[in-house]
Amino acid sequence: MKQLTLIRHAKSSWQDPDQSDWDRPLNKRGQRDLPGLTQRLLQKVERPDLLLFSGAQRTLETQAPLAAAWQLPATAVKKTPQAYEASLNTLLMLLQEQPDSCERLVLVGHNPGMSELLAFLIGETPRHYPTAAFAHLLLPISSWTQLEPGTAKLEVFDYPKLHG
């Protein structure tokens, strides 16, 4: 049984129109949402074997407190630029490339790819996937190469507005 947690980065800033999308940091709301996101993940998701993030500034800032809270070694946290603005197929291929020794995997990424990946894995239509949301999935597979439509069971779908 594999576990996969899909996290959409926290809310990012559009304050500087000259800033590249890749370099956009979290805004005040995104920074405010991070402690709650971290706390809920610690309560609901076991420490992952591997955490992947796109490398964009907003995913870097989102994953940092999570990796620290889970006490992940640097070797278990990987910048994965192909996850930036990735399509469903790119994200699926990225997951399928992970070693089978990895039982619990976390991916911090972007929409619409995260929403499409979640819908594909649970066999539903895409749902609203707000910033700082996470979906925790159980997968009755032994290899990441076995990911197919409807493979996963959604255990938790959580986002800040559920908590006031």
C-alpha positions in Angstrom: 0.0 0.0 0.0 1.5 3.3 -1.1 0.5 6.7 0.2 0.5 9.9 -1.8 -0.1 13.4 -0.5 -0.8 16.2 -3.1 -0.3 19.7 -1.7 -1.1 22.9 -3.6 1.3 25.7 -2.6 0.0 28.4 -0.3 -1.3 31.7 -1.7 1.3 33.6 -3.6 1.8 37.3 -4.3 1.0 39.1 -7.5 2.3 42.4 -6.0 5.3 42.9 -8.4 4.0 42.8 -12.0 7.6 42.6 -13.3 8.4 39.5 -11.2 8.5 36.2 -13.1 5.9 33.6 -12.2 8.7 31.2 -11.0 9.9 33.8 -8.5 6.6 34.8 -6.9 6.8 34.4 -3.1 3.9 33.7 -0.7 1.7 36.6 0.2 0.6 37.4 3.8 -2.4 35.0 3.5 -0.1 32.3 2.3 2.3 32.8 5.1 -0.7 32.9 7.6 -2.0 29.6 6.2 1.3 27.7 6.5 1.2 26.9 10.3 -2.3 25.4 10.0 -1.4 23.4 6.9 1.7 22.1 8.7 -0.2 21.2 11.8 -3.0 19.4 9.9 -0.5 17.5 7.8 1.4 16.3 10.9 -1.9 15.1 12.4 -3.2 13.3 9.3 -0.2 12.2 7.3 2.7 10.0 8.3 6.2 11.3 7.7 6.9 10.8 4.0 9.9 8.9 2.6 10.2 11.6 -0.1 8.9 15.1 -0.6 9.0 16.6 -4.2 8.4 20.2 -5.0 8.5 22.2 -8.2 11.2 24.6 -7.2 9.2 27.7 -7.8 9.5 30.1 -4.9 6.0 29.6 -3.6 6.5 25.8 -3.5 9.9 26.2 -1.9 8.3 28.4 0.8 5.4 26.0 1.3 7.5 22.8 1.6 10.1 24.3 3.9 8.1 24.2 7.2 6.6 20.8 6.3 10.1 19.3 5.7 11.3 20.8 9.0 8.2 19.6 11.0 8.6 16.1 9.6 12.3 16.3 10.2 13.1 15.1 6.7 16.8 14.8 5.8 18.0 16.9 2.9 18.2 13.7 0.8 14.4 13.2 1.2 13.5 16.6 -0.2 13.9 17.1 -3.9 13.4 20.1 -6.2 11.7 18.7 -9.3 11.4 21.5 -11.9 9.3 19.4 -14.2 6.4 19.7 -11.7 6.2 23.4 -12.4 3.0 24.2 -14.3 3.0 20.5 -15.3 0.2 18.7 -17.1 -1.5 15.6 -15.7 0.6 13.4 -18.0 3.9 15.1 -16.8 2.9 14.7 -13.1 1.8 11.1 -13.7 5.2 10.3 -15.3 7.0 12.0 -12.5 5.2 9.9 -9.9 5.7 6.7 -12.0 9.5 7.3 -12.0 9.8 7.2 -8.2 11.5 4.2 -6.6 9.3 1.4 -5.3 11.1 1.6 -2.0 9.3 4.9 -1.4 6.1 4.0 0.4 4.9 7.6 1.3 5.4 10.4 -1.2 4.5 14.0 -1.0 4.2 16.4 -4.0 4.0 20.1 -3.6 2.8 21.7 -6.8 0.5 23.9 -8.8 -3.0 24.0 -10.3 -4.5 23.0 -12.7 -2.2 20.0 -12.7 -2.8 19.0 -9.0 -6.6 19.1 -9.5 -6.4 17.1 -12.7 -4.0 14.5 -11.1 -6.3 14.1 -8.1 -9.3 13.6 -10.3 -7.5 11.1 -12.4 -6.3 9.1 -9.4 -9.6 8.9 -7.6 -11.7 8.5 -10.8 -13.8 11.7 -10.4 -14.2 15.0 -12.2 -11.7 17.7 -11.1 -12.7 19.6 -8.0 -11.9 23.0 -6.7 -8.4 22.8 -5.2 -7.7 25.9 -3.3 -4.2 27.2 -2.3 -2.7 25.4 0.8 -5.0 22.5 0.2 -3.9 18.9 0.4 -5.3 15.5 -0.7 -4.0 12.4 1.1 -4.5 9.2 -1.0 -4.1 5.5 -0.3 -3.0 3.4 -3.2 -3.3 -0.4 -3.2 -0.2 -0.8 -5.4 3.3 -2.1 -4.9 4.9 0.0 -7.6 4.4 3.6 -8.7 4.3 2.4 -12.3 0.9 0.9 -11.5 -0.8 4.3 -11.1 -4.0 4.2 -13.3 -7.3 6.1 -13.3 -9.3 5.4 -10.2 -6.4 3.6 -8.4 -6.5 5.8 -5.3 -8.8 6.1 -2.3 -9.1 9.7 -1.0 -8.6 9.6 2.7 -8.4 13.4 3.4 -9.1 16.6 1.4 -8.3 19.6 3.6 -7.9 23.3 3.0 -7.7 26.4 5.2 -11.4 27.6 4.8 -12.6 24.4 6.4 -11.1 25.7 9.6 -12.4 29.2 9.7 
